[in-house]
Amino acid sequence: MQDVVLALLAKEPSHGYDLRRRLAAALGPLGETLNAGQVYVTLTRLEKAGLVVQEREDAPVRGPRRKVYALTASGQERVAAWLAETTGPRADVTEFHLKLVAAAESGLADPLALVAARRRELIRNLAEAQRAALAHDANSEAGLLLEGVALRLQADLRWLEACERTWAARAPRGKGGGDG
């Protein structure tokens, strides 16, 4: 969650309540269980790590003052590194989805380029799993596991097609998409 919060702060300084609202909106029904305390604990940890700094306190029309957090230079570097890194073969769908949302919100990366990079990674992993499956008896324990890995990768590739359709529809006119 730390990297997602940092990326959301890359767009503009914000307070915890707004960050929680943006995360919950990005997660849809899955965000309903997002505890506001998680965001504040994350902000405290990020502040201790020198990745964010409390910029000021907003005086709302009503209610308590809210601490507004902004990225430090180290926080900006970490966001850029996170957006550039590959997600690995066991990447969580929710985590990758939040990476796409954070990339779009921050303007630091193109969601379609991230989808294209993830697709290349999954295709490479699928080819490796299929080669390994050919080397094992399909009815063996190892063969069963490899079939499960291949099916998961195929499902993830289908989901990426949906991601590409959605993000391509949101892309500004004249902006290129992924490299497929």
C-alpha positions in Angstrom: 0.0 0.0 0.0 2.9 2.3 0.6 3.8 2.6 -3.1 0.2 3.3 -4.1 -0.1 6.1 -1.5 3.2 7.6 -2.7 2.0 7.5 -6.3 -1.3 9.1 -5.4 0.6 11.9 -3.6 2.7 12.4 -6.8 -0.3 14.1 -8.4 -0.7 16.6 -5.6 -0.3 16.9 -1.8 -3.2 15.4 0.0 -4.6 14.4 3.4 -5.3 10.9 4.6 -9.1 11.1 4.3 -8.8 12.1 0.6 -6.3 9.4 -0.1 -8.6 6.8 1.5 -11.5 8.1 -0.6 -9.4 7.9 -3.8 -8.2 4.4 -3.0 -11.7 3.2 -2.1 -13.0 4.7 -5.4 -10.2 2.9 -7.4 -11.1 -0.4 -5.7 -14.8 -0.2 -6.1 -16.6 -2.7 -3.9 -13.3 -4.2 -2.7 -12.5 -0.8 -1.3 -15.4 -0.8 1.1 -13.4 -2.7 3.6 -10.4 -0.3 3.4 -9.7 0.9 7.0 -9.0 4.6 7.2 -6.5 3.8 9.9 -4.4 1.8 7.3 -3.9 5.0 5.3 -2.8 7.0 8.4 -0.4 4.3 9.6 1.0 4.2 6.1 1.5 7.9 6.0 3.2 7.8 9.4 5.6 5.1 8.2 6.3 7.0 5.0 7.0 10.2 7.0 9.4 8.3 9.3 11.2 6.9 6.2 11.6 10.4 4.8 9.4 9.7 1.7 6.7 12.2 2.6 6.6 15.3 4.7 3.7 17.1 6.4 3.3 20.2 4.3 0.6 22.0 6.2 -2.8 21.6 7.9 -6.0 22.4 6.1 -8.6 24.2 8.0 -11.8 22.7 6.8 -15.2 24.5 6.9 -16.1 22.0 9.7 -14.4 19.2 11.5 -10.9 18.8 12.6 -7.8 20.2 10.9 -6.3 17.8 8.4 -2.6 17.2 7.9 -1.6 17.5 4.3 1.3 15.3 3.1 3.6 15.8 0.1 6.3 13.7 -1.5 9.9 14.4 -0.7 12.6 13.9 -3.4 13.2 10.4 -2.1 9.4 9.7 -2.3 9.4 10.9 -5.9 12.3 8.5 -6.7 10.6 5.6 -5.1 7.4 6.2 -7.0 9.3 6.4 -10.3 11.1 3.1 -9.4 7.9 1.4 -8.4 6.1 2.3 -11.7 9.1 1.2 -13.7 9.5 -2.2 -12.0 8.0 -5.4 -13.3 5.5 -7.1 -11.1 6.7 -10.6 -11.1 4.9 -13.9 -11.9 2.8 -13.9 -8.7 1.5 -10.3 -8.9 -1.8 -9.6 -7.3 -4.5 -8.3 -9.6 -5.5 -5.7 -7.1 -2.0 -4.4 -6.7 -1.5 -4.2 -10.5 -4.9 -2.4 -10.9 -3.9 0.1 -8.3 -0.6 0.6 -10.1 -2.5 1.5 -13.3 -4.8 3.9 -11.4 -1.8 5.5 -9.6 0.1 5.8 -12.9 -2.8 7.5 -14.6 -3.5 9.8 -11.6 0.1 10.8 -11.1 0.9 11.2 -14.8 4.2 9.5 -14.2 3.6 6.5 -16.4 1.2 5.4 -19.1 -1.2 2.7 -18.0 -1.2 1.2 -21.5 2.6 0.9 -21.5 2.4 -0.8 -18.1 -0.2 -3.2 -19.5 1.9 -4.0 -22.5 5.0 -4.6 -20.3 2.9 -6.9 -18.0 1.6 -8.8 -21.1 5.1 -9.4 -22.4 6.1 -10.7 -18.9 3.1 -13.0 -18.7 3.6 -14.4 -22.2 7.2 -15.2 -21.4 6.1 -16.9 -18.1 3.4 -18.8 -19.9 5.9 -20.1 -22.5 8.2 -21.3 -19.7 5.3 -23.0 -17.9 4.2 -24.7 -21.1 7.7 -25.9 -21.9 8.0 -27.3 -18.4 4.6 -29.0 -18.7 5.7 -30.8 -21.9 8.6 -32.2 -19.9 6.3 -33.8 -17.3 3.5 -36.3 -17.4 0.2 -34.4 -17.5 -1.2 -36.8 -14.8 1.7 -36.3 -12.4 1.7 -34.0 -9.4 4.2 -31.6 -11.1 2.1 -31.8 -14.3 -1.0 -30.8 -12.4 0.8 -27.8 -10.8 2.2 -26.6 -14.1 -1.3 -26.8 -15.7 -2.6 -24.6 -12.8 0.2 -22.1 -13.4 -0.5 -22.0 -17.1 -4.3 -21.5 -16.6 -3.7 -18.7 -14.1 -1.4 -17.0 -16.6 -3.9 -17.3 -19.4 -6.6 -15.8 -17.1 -4.3 -12.9 -16.3 -3.7 -12.3 -20.0 -7.4 -12.2 -20.6 -7.8 -9.7 -17.8 -5.0 -7.6 -19.3 -7.1 -7.4 -22.5 -9.9 -5.9 -20.5 -7.5 -3.5 -18.9 -6.2 -2.4 -22.3 -9.7 -1.8 -23.6 -10.6 0.3 -20.6 -7.4 2.4 -20.4 -7.4 2.9 -24.2 -10.9 4.3 -24.0 -9.6 6.8 -21.4 -6.5 7.8 -23.3 -6.4 11.3 -24.7 -6.8 11.5 -28.4 -3.5 11.3 -30.3 -1.8 9.5 -27.5 -0.4 6.1 -28.5 -1.4 2.9 -26.7 0.7 -0.1 -25.7 2.9 -2.0 -28.0 0.8 -5.1 -27.8 
